[in-house]
Amino acid sequence: MLDMIIIGSGPAGMASAIYAARAELEFLVIEQSVESGGQVQQTYEVDNYPGIPGVSGPELSRRMREHCDKLGVEFKTEEVKSVEKVGADADADGKAGEYFLVKTWDGNEYCAKTVIAATGASHSTLGVPGEDVLQGMGVSYCATCDGAFFKNKVVAVVGGGDVAVEDAIYLSKLCTKVYLIHRRDEFRAASTLVSEAKTKENIEFVLSSGLKEIRGNNKVESILIENKKTGEVKEEAVNGVFIAVGIKPASELFTGLAKANEGGYLIADETCETSCKGLFAAGDIRAKQLRQIITAAADGANAVTSAQRLL
Ligand SMILES: Cc1cc2nc3c(=O)[nH]c(=O)nc-3n(C[C@H](O)[C@H](O)[C@H](O)COP(=O)(O)OP(=O)(O)OC[C@H]3O[C@@H](n4cnc5c(N)ncnc54)[C@H](O)[C@@H]3O)c2cc1C
């Protein structure tokens, strides 16, 4: 029986592994991808992780993985299929007799006293021409991460929820102009946010409109916007496109085990303890304010510290 299984090897999973190794726990990391790093692998440049400004995502991932390897962390390249709690009522104090059974699609089964859910999240895409090929070259899914690269430039934000409007407000402080493109007339975002956005002179609201195409040669140069009511298509010159049409946490494995909020994020405070004893949520999967590499890594450290108290 292992002390711990860490599922996922993004920054949350790898920070967990570093803390677990240094605490001399018996554990392993299960990661479905042959490469560690999670979303960081998709990041062209990371400029907000302390100590290594401008590092590329693959390089930061490689350094984190090397750190784990140096500490002798065991990684299994497998996709987890299910996580069950076995013997949940074995003991009145909720400790002895309980363990987690983790099954993978390869047919393997692993048992551990605790599990760290570090399976992250993924951004929804629009699927329009140019989006995929220009990702990291002007197409971004994270204004906090990439906004600073667009200082004094013109950008578009696509979406109608809180994140889109918040991103537009944030970018309006850095950029000369921000197009806020939303397919409906009304925003889903909180009215206070929409009111604040309306006070920004450099935000242009482009409503009832959809982004049809992102154009550019190795960098974003323009976008095609289609008015849904009139069918009119116009081209606007922009340097960047921020797509804020939703994030989905990879929390299906834990549905039924731990409480999640309406967005599917596992509910846990800074201790990372979920409503299921022994299951800890670290990184983007956790309900929290800011989803970044630094907050994911911090969660990994906190989750292991909490788990140690239980073990
Ligand atoms: C394009 C882009 C740019 C970004 N830029 C920045 C930036 O500049 N600065 C910043 O701080 N943040 C940035 N972020 C956000 C940051 O990458 C995330 O907040 C961070 O990676 C979250 O870490 P995580 O470990 O929680 O999850 P993830 O990075 O999502 O890692 C989760 C891991 O779990 C694995 N996994 C999932 N399901 C299973 C399963 N069933 N079995 C086995 N393994 C599984 C996945 O393969 C993945 O490796 C960016 C994100 C994106 C998408």
Ligand as a Chemical Component Dictionary entry (heavy atoms), coordinates in Angstrom:
data_LIG
# 
_chem_comp.id                   LIG 
_chem_comp.type                 NON-POLYMER 
_chem_comp.pdbx_formal_charge   0 
_chem_comp.three_letter_code    LIG 
# 
loop_
_chem_comp_atom.comp_id 
_chem_comp_atom.atom_id 
_chem_comp_atom.alt_atom_id 
_chem_comp_atom.type_symbol 
_chem_comp_atom.charge 
_chem_comp_atom.model_Cartn_x 
_chem_comp_atom.model_Cartn_y 
_chem_comp_atom.model_Cartn_z 
_chem_comp_atom.pdbx_ordinal 
LIG C1  C1  C 0 -1.617 28.481 -23.467 1  
LIG C2  C2  C 0 -1.440 28.654 -21.976 2  
LIG C3  C3  C 0 -0.550 29.595 -21.508 3  
LIG C4  C4  C 0 -0.372 29.758 -20.132 4  
LIG N1  N1  N 0 0.566  30.656 -19.707 5  
LIG C5  C5  C 0 0.813  30.781 -18.386 6  
LIG C6  C6  C 0 1.814  31.673 -17.922 7  
LIG O1  O1  O 0 2.486  32.363 -18.701 8  
LIG N2  N2  N 0 2.000  31.748 -16.577 9  
LIG C7  C7  C 0 1.275  31.037 -15.679 10 
LIG O2  O2  O 0 1.531  31.128 -14.489 11 
LIG N3  N3  N 0 0.306  30.181 -16.098 12 
LIG C8  C8  C 0 0.064  30.031 -17.422 13 
LIG N4  N4  N 0 -0.928 29.195 -17.847 14 
LIG C9  C9  C 0 -1.738 28.481 -16.844 15 
LIG C10 C10 C 0 -0.936 27.292 -16.255 16 
LIG O3  O3  O 0 -0.332 26.567 -17.294 17 
LIG C11 C11 C 0 -1.864 26.406 -15.439 18 
LIG O4  O4  O 0 -2.454 27.190 -14.414 19 
LIG C12 C12 C 0 -1.092 25.242 -14.797 20 
LIG O5  O5  O 0 -0.452 24.466 -15.771 21 
LIG C13 C13 C 0 -2.025 24.347 -13.993 22 
LIG O6  O6  O 0 -1.274 23.290 -13.494 23 
LIG P1  P1  P 0 -1.944 21.911 -13.034 24 
LIG O7  O7  O 0 -0.810 21.045 -12.616 25 
LIG O8  O8  O 0 -3.033 22.175 -12.089 26 
LIG O9  O9  O 0 -2.660 21.319 -14.327 27 
LIG P2  P2  P 0 -2.182 21.003 -15.805 28 
LIG O10 O10 O 0 -1.034 21.852 -16.189 29 
LIG O11 O11 O 0 -3.426 21.076 -16.610 30 
LIG O12 O12 O 0 -1.654 19.497 -15.726 31 
LIG C14 C14 C 0 -2.542 18.427 -15.517 32 
LIG C15 C15 C 0 -1.857 17.122 -15.922 33 
LIG O13 O13 O 0 -2.722 16.042 -15.566 34 
LIG C16 C16 C 0 -2.671 15.064 -16.586 35 
LIG N5  N5  N 0 -3.917 14.286 -16.549 36 
LIG C17 C17 C 0 -5.187 14.729 -16.727 37 
LIG N6  N6  N 0 -6.070 13.715 -16.626 38 
LIG C18 C18 C 0 -5.340 12.591 -16.387 39 
LIG C19 C19 C 0 -5.677 11.220 -16.204 40 
LIG N7  N7  N 0 -6.953 10.797 -16.235 41 
LIG N8  N8  N 0 -4.677 10.329 -16.004 42 
LIG C20 C20 C 0 -3.372 10.734 -15.974 43 
LIG N9  N9  N 0 -2.998 12.026 -16.148 44 
LIG C21 C21 C 0 -3.965 12.943 -16.345 45 
LIG C22 C22 C 0 -2.560 15.898 -17.862 46 
LIG O14 O14 O 0 -2.032 15.125 -18.937 47 
LIG C23 C23 C 0 -1.621 17.013 -17.420 48 
LIG O15 O15 O 0 -0.267 16.697 -17.658 49 
LIG C24 C24 C 0 -1.127 28.991 -19.216 50 
LIG C25 C25 C 0 -2.050 28.050 -19.696 51 
LIG C26 C26 C 0 -2.200 27.882 -21.058 52 
LIG C27 C27 C 0 -3.164 26.829 -21.573 53 
# 
loop_
_chem_comp_bond.comp_id 
_chem_comp_bond.atom_id_1 
_chem_comp_bond.atom_id_2 
_chem_comp_bond.value_order 
_chem_comp_bond.pdbx_ordinal 
LIG C1  C2  SING 1  
LIG C2  C3  SING 2  
LIG C2  C26 DOUB 3  
LIG C3  C4  DOUB 4  
LIG C4  N1  SING 5  
LIG C4  C24 SING 6  
LIG N1  C5  DOUB 7  
LIG C5  C6  SING 8  
LIG C5  C8  SING 9  
LIG C6  O1  DOUB 10 
LIG C6  N2  SING 11 
LIG N2  C7  SING 12 
LIG C7  O2  DOUB 13 
LIG C7  N3  SING 14 
LIG N3  C8  DOUB 15 
LIG C8  N4  SING 16 
LIG N4  C9  SING 17 
LIG N4  C24 SING 18 
LIG C9  C10 SING 19 
LIG C10 O3  SING 20 
LIG C10 C11 SING 21 
LIG C11 O4  SING 22 
LIG C11 C12 SING 23 
LIG C12 O5  SING 24 
LIG C12 C13 SING 25 
LIG C13 O6  SING 26 
LIG O6  P1  SING 27 
LIG P1  O7  DOUB 28 
LIG P1  O8  SING 29 
LIG P1  O9  SING 30 
LIG O9  P2  SING 31 
LIG P2  O10 DOUB 32 
LIG P2  O11 SING 33 
LIG P2  O12 SING 34 
LIG O12 C14 SING 35 
LIG C14 C15 SING 36 
LIG C15 O13 SING 37 
LIG C15 C23 SING 38 
LIG O13 C16 SING 39 
LIG C16 N5  SING 40 
LIG C16 C22 SING 41 
LIG N5  C17 SING 42 
LIG N5  C21 SING 43 
LIG C17 N6  DOUB 44 
LIG N6  C18 SING 45 
LIG C18 C19 SING 46 
LIG C18 C21 DOUB 47 
LIG C19 N7  SING 48 
LIG C19 N8  DOUB 49 
LIG N8  C20 SING 50 
LIG C20 N9  DOUB 51 
LIG N9  C21 SING 52 
LIG C22 O14 SING 53 
LIG C22 C23 SING 54 
LIG C23 O15 SING 55 
LIG C24 C25 DOUB 56 
LIG C25 C26 SING 57 
LIG C26 C27 SING 58 
# 
